[in-house]
Amino acid sequence: MVIDGEPNIRVDMSLTSDFGDSTHAGYVVAVTQVTTAIPAVCAAPAGVLTYLDLPPHGARPALTAADMRTARFRRTTLRR
C-alpha cells in the first residue's frame, strides 16, 4: 500500500507462519475476526444479524502478562 501525502507512507505486508502450513496464517486472521465478534453477537438482540449490524470490534490481547508467566499456561498452550 502506498499513500502519497505528507509524509508519504509505504506498507508492505506478508502473511507468514512458522507453523509449517502456508495457509495457517490466513486461517488465524479469519478466525480472529470471528472470535472477537462473539461478545457483540451475544449482546445483540435476537434475530438475524449481518456483520454491519454489530458494533466495531477489533483485536485485543487474549492473555495478560501474568498468564504468560504461569507454568500451567506454558505447558498447555505453547506445546505443538
MARBA-3410 file (N, C-alpha, C, O; in Angstrom, 1 decimal):
80
0.9,-1.2,0.0,0.0,0.0,0.0,0.9,1.2,0.0,1.9,1.3,0.8 ~ 0.6,2.2,-0.8,1.3,3.4,-0.9,0.3,4.6,-0.7,-0.7,4.6,-1.4 ~ 0.6,5.4,0.2,-0.2,6.7,0.4,0.8,7.8,0.1,1.8,8.1,0.7 ~ 0.4,8.6,-1.0,1.1,9.8,-1.3,0.6,10.9,-0.6,-0.6,11.2,-0.7 ~ 1.4,11.6,0.2,1.0,12.7,1.0,2.2,13.3,1.7,3.3,13.2,1.3
1.9,13.9,2.9,3.0,14.4,3.7,2.8,13.9,5.1,2.0,14.5,5.8 ~ 3.5,13.0,5.6,4.5,12.2,4.9,4.0,11.1,4.0,2.8,10.7,4.1 ~ 4.8,10.7,3.0,4.4,9.5,2.2,4.5,8.3,3.1,5.4,8.2,4.0 ~ 3.6,7.3,2.8,3.6,6.1,3.6,3.7,4.9,2.6,2.9,4.9,1.6 ~ 4.5,4.0,2.9,4.6,2.7,2.1,4.6,1.6,3.0,5.4,1.5,3.9
3.6,0.7,2.9,3.5,-0.5,3.7,3.5,-1.8,2.8,2.8,-1.9,1.8 ~ 4.4,-2.7,3.2,4.5,-4.0,2.5,4.3,-5.1,3.6,5.1,-5.2,4.5 ~ 3.2,-5.8,3.4,2.9,-6.9,4.4,2.8,-8.2,3.7,2.5,-8.3,2.6 ~ 3.2,-9.2,4.5,3.1,-10.6,4.0,2.6,-11.4,5.2,3.0,-11.3,6.3 ~ 1.7,-12.3,4.9,1.1,-13.2,5.9,1.9,-14.5,5.9,1.9,-15.3,5.0
2.7,-14.7,7.0,3.5,-15.9,7.1,3.3,-16.6,8.4,2.7,-16.0,9.3 ~ 3.7,-17.8,8.5,3.6,-18.6,9.7,4.7,-19.5,9.9,5.2,-20.1,8.9 ~ 5.2,-19.8,11.1,6.2,-20.8,11.4,5.6,-22.1,11.6,6.3,-23.1,11.9 ~ 4.3,-22.2,11.4,3.5,-23.5,11.7,3.8,-24.6,10.7,3.6,-25.7,11.0 ~ 4.3,-24.2,9.5,4.7,-25.2,8.5,3.6,-25.3,7.4,3.9,-25.9,6.4
2.5,-24.6,7.5,1.5,-24.6,6.5,1.3,-23.2,6.0,1.1,-22.3,6.8 ~ 1.4,-23.0,4.7,1.4,-21.7,4.2,0.0,-21.0,4.4,-0.1,-19.8,4.3 ~ -1.0,-21.8,4.6,-2.4,-21.2,4.7,-2.7,-20.9,6.2,-3.7,-20.3,6.5 ~ -1.9,-21.4,7.1,-2.2,-21.3,8.6,-2.4,-19.8,9.0,-3.3,-19.5,9.7 ~ -1.5,-18.9,8.6,-1.6,-17.5,9.0,-2.9,-16.9,8.5,-3.5,-16.2,9.3
-3.4,-17.3,7.3,-4.7,-16.8,6.8,-5.8,-17.3,7.7,-6.8,-16.5,7.9 ~ -5.8,-18.6,8.1,-6.8,-19.1,9.0,-6.8,-18.4,10.3,-7.9,-18.1,10.8 ~ -5.7,-18.1,10.8,-5.6,-17.4,12.1,-6.3,-16.0,12.0,-7.0,-15.6,12.9 ~ -6.0,-15.3,10.9,-6.5,-13.9,10.7,-8.1,-14.0,10.6,-8.8,-13.2,11.2 ~ -8.6,-15.0,9.8,-10.0,-15.2,9.6,-10.7,-15.5,10.9,-11.7,-15.0,11.3
-10.1,-16.4,11.7,-10.7,-16.9,12.9,-10.7,-15.8,14.0,-11.6,-15.7,14.8 ~ -9.7,-14.9,14.0,-9.6,-13.8,14.9,-10.8,-12.9,14.7,-11.4,-12.4,15.8 ~ -11.2,-12.6,13.5,-12.4,-11.8,13.3,-13.7,-12.4,13.9,-14.5,-11.7,14.5 ~ -13.8,-13.7,13.7,-15.0,-14.4,14.3,-15.0,-14.4,15.8,-16.0,-14.1,16.4 ~ -13.9,-14.7,16.4,-13.8,-14.9,17.8,-13.9,-13.5,18.5,-14.5,-13.4,19.6
-13.4,-12.4,18.0,-13.6,-11.1,18.6,-15.0,-10.6,18.5,-15.4,-9.7,19.2 ~ -15.8,-11.2,17.6,-17.2,-10.7,17.4,-18.1,-11.4,18.4,-19.3,-11.0,18.5 ~ -17.7,-12.5,19.0,-18.6,-13.3,19.9,-19.2,-12.4,21.0,-20.5,-12.5,21.1 ~ -18.6,-11.6,21.7,-19.3,-10.8,22.8,-20.3,-9.9,22.1,-21.4,-9.7,22.7 ~ -20.1,-9.3,21.0,-21.1,-8.4,20.4,-22.3,-9.2,19.9,-23.4,-8.7,20.0
-22.0,-10.4,19.4,-23.2,-11.2,18.9,-24.0,-11.7,20.1,-25.2,-11.6,20.0 ~ -23.4,-12.0,21.2,-24.1,-12.4,22.4,-24.9,-11.3,23.0,-26.0,-11.5,23.5 ~ -24.4,-10.1,22.9,-25.1,-8.9,23.4,-26.2,-8.4,22.5,-27.0,-7.5,22.9 ~ -26.2,-8.8,21.3,-27.2,-8.3,20.3,-28.6,-8.8,20.5,-28.7,-9.9,21.1 ~ -29.6,-8.1,20.0,-30.9,-8.6,20.2,-31.1,-9.9,19.3,-30.4,-10.1,18.4
-32.1,-10.7,19.7,-32.4,-11.9,18.9,-32.7,-11.6,17.5,-33.3,-10.6,17.2 ~ -32.4,-12.5,16.6,-32.8,-12.3,15.2,-31.6,-12.5,14.3,-30.5,-12.8,14.7 ~ -31.8,-12.3,13.0,-30.8,-12.4,12.0,-30.0,-11.1,12.0,-30.5,-10.0,11.9 ~ -28.6,-11.2,12.0,-27.7,-10.1,12.0,-26.8,-10.2,10.9,-26.4,-11.3,10.4 ~ -26.3,-9.1,10.4,-25.2,-9.1,9.5,-24.0,-8.5,10.2,-24.1,-8.0,11.3
-22.8,-8.6,9.6,-21.6,-8.0,10.2,-21.8,-6.5,10.4,-21.2,-6.0,11.3 ~ -22.6,-5.9,9.5,-22.8,-4.4,9.6,-23.7,-4.1,10.8,-23.7,-2.9,11.2 ~ -24.4,-5.0,11.3,-25.3,-4.7,12.4,-24.6,-4.7,13.8,-25.1,-4.2,14.8 ~ -23.3,-5.2,13.8,-22.6,-5.3,15.0,-21.7,-4.0,15.2,-21.3,-3.4,14.3 ~ -21.5,-3.7,16.5,-20.6,-2.5,16.7,-19.2,-2.9,16.3,-18.8,-4.0,16.2
-18.4,-1.8,16.1,-17.0,-2.1,15.7,-16.3,-2.9,16.8,-16.5,-2.7,18.0 ~ -15.5,-3.9,16.4,-14.7,-4.7,17.4,-13.4,-5.0,16.7,-13.3,-5.1,15.5 ~ -12.4,-5.1,17.5,-11.1,-5.3,16.9,-10.3,-6.3,17.8,-10.8,-6.8,18.8 ~ -9.1,-6.5,17.4,-8.2,-7.4,18.1,-7.9,-6.8,19.5,-7.7,-5.6,19.6 ~ -7.7,-7.7,20.4,-7.3,-7.3,21.7,-6.6,-8.4,22.3,-6.7,-9.6,21.9
-5.7,-8.2,23.3,-4.9,-9.2,23.9,-5.8,-10.3,24.6,-6.7,-9.9,25.3 ~ -5.6,-11.5,24.3,-6.4,-12.6,24.9,-5.8,-13.0,26.2,-6.5,-13.5,27.1 ~ -4.5,-12.7,26.4,-3.8,-13.1,27.6,-3.1,-11.9,28.2,-2.7,-11.0,27.6 ~ -3.0,-12.0,29.5,-2.3,-10.9,30.3,-0.8,-11.4,30.5,-0.5,-12.5,30.2 ~ 0.0,-10.4,30.9,1.4,-10.8,31.2,1.5,-11.8,32.2,2.4,-12.7,32.2
0.6,-11.8,33.2,0.6,-12.8,34.3,0.3,-14.2,33.7,0.9,-15.2,34.1 ~ -0.7,-14.2,32.7,-1.0,-15.5,32.1,0.3,-16.1,31.4,0.5,-17.3,31.5 ~ 1.0,-15.2,30.8,2.2,-15.7,30.0,3.3,-16.2,31.0,4.1,-17.0,30.5 ~ 3.3,-15.8,32.2,4.3,-16.2,33.1,4.0,-17.5,33.8,4.9,-18.2,34.4 ~ 2.7,-17.9,33.8,2.4,-19.1,34.6,2.8,-20.4,33.9,2.8,-20.5,32.7
3.3,-21.3,34.7,3.8,-22.6,34.2,2.7,-23.4,33.5,2.9,-24.0,32.5 ~ 1.5,-23.3,34.1,0.3,-24.0,33.5,0.0,-23.6,32.1,-0.2,-24.4,31.2 ~ 0.1,-22.2,31.9,-0.2,-21.7,30.5,0.9,-22.2,29.6,0.6,-22.7,28.5 ~ 2.1,-22.2,30.0,3.2,-22.6,29.1,3.1,-24.1,28.7,3.3,-24.5,27.5 ~ 2.7,-24.9,29.7,2.6,-26.4,29.4,1.5,-26.7,28.4,1.6,-27.5,27.5
0.3,-26.1,28.6,-0.9,-26.5,27.9,-1.0,-25.7,26.6,-1.6,-26.3,25.6 ~ -0.5,-24.5,26.4,-0.8,-23.7,25.3,0.4,-23.7,24.3,0.1,-23.7,23.1 ~ 1.6,-23.6,24.7,2.7,-23.4,23.8,3.2,-24.7,23.2,4.1,-24.7,22.3 ~ 2.7,-25.8,23.6,3.1,-27.1,23.0,2.5,-27.3,21.7,1.3,-27.1,21.5 ~ 3.3,-27.8,20.7,2.8,-28.1,19.4,2.6,-29.5,19.2,2.2,-30.0,18.1
END
